[in-house]
Amino acid sequence: MNKLETQLQDALAKRFGSAVDVPADLPGLDSLLRIVEQSSQRRWADTAVPPELTRLLAACALCAPTKSYLQQADIVDVRDTAQRAALTALTPSMPWLADAPALLVFCGNGRRFKRLFERAGQAFSNDHLDSFFNATVDASLVMMNFINAAAAVGLVSCPISLLRNQADKLAQILALPERVVPVAGLCIGYPAAPTALNPRLPLAATFHTDRIGAVDDDPAVDDFDARYIAARAEQSGGAAPPRAWSTERLHQYSASQRDDWGRFVRAQGFDLR
Ligand SMILES: Cc1cc2nc3c(=O)[nH]c(=O)nc-3n(C[C@H](O)[C@H](O)[C@H](O)COP(=O)(O)O)c2cc1C
């Protein structure tokens, strides 16, 4: 087994808690390893990320597949200091966002699609939930492409949905027109320090052949909780007794969050029938 195969297998075993076979002589292992080692990072080296670089990465990202060739993803690279400060003020619990060398916001744009019909003087007969869904899926694919493009040039990143907690203010700051909604922000920068990989649910729970079947995979969650606690204990050097993944998620979502999102999306002009 060559070095890359070993690295990939080790990283996969760390993520999933059991071995994932890597067929011999597979090309592209370096790209696979980069995907497996992708992690959200929140500490940045004091090195700028110039606008020409984010523009290049945006161009790469926007080559993602797009539903019905509608091209419903837009990216805002927030460069102006006052604009950055206004966005940072929306997320006081995340001081590392202020320090990020660059911040982008990925948006689903359902306006362009509808406008094609307006310009042609034709009725728009697709004003329903699927249109909103397709625009947000396009934006999500573009953001993931951007994350991978950034990683390829040595940058690290962290998506930020917390910005949407104050969606009206976010839309105002970014001057989002009707039928354009923010999907997530993305901080990028050069890494300040190596980051440990966060484990994932076992493949037995999330990868299926032919059909899904049983949906309540409690044993898989229990197994994952144990690995999560061990990973957190290792990451913190035993500083604090770690909680299980399921306990943390219960705590995080014990109160309703962002329950005005539907109102916001409707106010932006989407009909969610
Ligand atoms: C759509 C989306 C929104 C996210 N929003 C935030 C956020 O607001 N704040 C944050 O610290 N991390 C955010 N994250 C990062 C997740 O917390 C992170 O992916 C998760 O903890 C797993 O860690 P990993 O990416 O390092 O494997 C977001 C991730 C996604 C995909």
Ligand as a Chemical Component Dictionary entry (heavy atoms), coordinates in Angstrom:
data_LIG
# 
_chem_comp.id                   LIG 
_chem_comp.type                 NON-POLYMER 
_chem_comp.pdbx_formal_charge   0 
_chem_comp.three_letter_code    LIG 
# 
loop_
_chem_comp_atom.comp_id 
_chem_comp_atom.atom_id 
_chem_comp_atom.alt_atom_id 
_chem_comp_atom.type_symbol 
_chem_comp_atom.charge 
_chem_comp_atom.model_Cartn_x 
_chem_comp_atom.model_Cartn_y 
_chem_comp_atom.model_Cartn_z 
_chem_comp_atom.pdbx_ordinal 
LIG C1  C1  C 0 -24.878 25.299 6.078  1  
LIG C2  C2  C 0 -23.877 25.319 7.219  2  
LIG C3  C3  C 0 -23.945 26.318 8.146  3  
LIG C4  C4  C 0 -23.010 26.384 9.199  4  
LIG N1  N1  N 0 -23.072 27.428 10.085 5  
LIG C5  C5  C 0 -22.148 27.533 11.066 6  
LIG C6  C6  C 0 -22.179 28.639 11.956 7  
LIG O1  O1  O 0 -23.047 29.516 11.880 8  
LIG N2  N2  N 0 -21.207 28.711 12.897 9  
LIG C7  C7  C 0 -20.226 27.760 13.010 10 
LIG O2  O2  O 0 -19.358 27.895 13.879 11 
LIG N3  N3  N 0 -20.184 26.688 12.170 12 
LIG C8  C8  C 0 -21.116 26.553 11.213 13 
LIG N4  N4  N 0 -21.080 25.486 10.351 14 
LIG C9  C9  C 0 -19.995 24.485 10.463 15 
LIG C10 C10 C 0 -20.483 23.243 11.203 16 
LIG O3  O3  O 0 -20.619 23.553 12.561 17 
LIG C11 C11 C 0 -19.445 22.110 10.971 18 
LIG O4  O4  O 0 -19.498 21.722 9.622  19 
LIG C12 C12 C 0 -19.753 20.902 11.865 20 
LIG O5  O5  O 0 -19.556 21.229 13.221 21 
LIG C13 C13 C 0 -18.862 19.715 11.532 22 
LIG O6  O6  O 0 -17.508 20.095 11.634 23 
LIG P1  P1  P 0 -16.500 19.928 10.405 24 
LIG O7  O7  O 0 -17.042 20.710 9.254  25 
LIG O8  O8  O 0 -15.189 20.477 10.893 26 
LIG O9  O9  O 0 -16.400 18.463 10.100 27 
LIG C14 C14 C 0 -22.010 25.381 9.324  28 
LIG C15 C15 C 0 -21.966 24.352 8.368  29 
LIG C16 C16 C 0 -22.888 24.321 7.340  30 
LIG C17 C17 C 0 -22.805 23.195 6.315  31 
# 
loop_
_chem_comp_bond.comp_id 
_chem_comp_bond.atom_id_1 
_chem_comp_bond.atom_id_2 
_chem_comp_bond.value_order 
_chem_comp_bond.pdbx_ordinal 
LIG C1  C2  SING 1  
LIG C2  C3  SING 2  
LIG C2  C16 DOUB 3  
LIG C3  C4  DOUB 4  
LIG C4  N1  SING 5  
LIG C4  C14 SING 6  
LIG N1  C5  DOUB 7  
LIG C5  C6  SING 8  
LIG C5  C8  SING 9  
LIG C6  O1  DOUB 10 
LIG C6  N2  SING 11 
LIG N2  C7  SING 12 
LIG C7  O2  DOUB 13 
LIG C7  N3  SING 14 
LIG N3  C8  DOUB 15 
LIG C8  N4  SING 16 
LIG N4  C9  SING 17 
LIG N4  C14 SING 18 
LIG C9  C10 SING 19 
LIG C10 O3  SING 20 
LIG C10 C11 SING 21 
LIG C11 O4  SING 22 
LIG C11 C12 SING 23 
LIG C12 O5  SING 24 
LIG C12 C13 SING 25 
LIG C13 O6  SING 26 
LIG O6  P1  SING 27 
LIG P1  O7  DOUB 28 
LIG P1  O8  SING 29 
LIG P1  O9  SING 30 
LIG C14 C15 DOUB 31 
LIG C15 C16 SING 32 
LIG C16 C17 SING 33 
# 
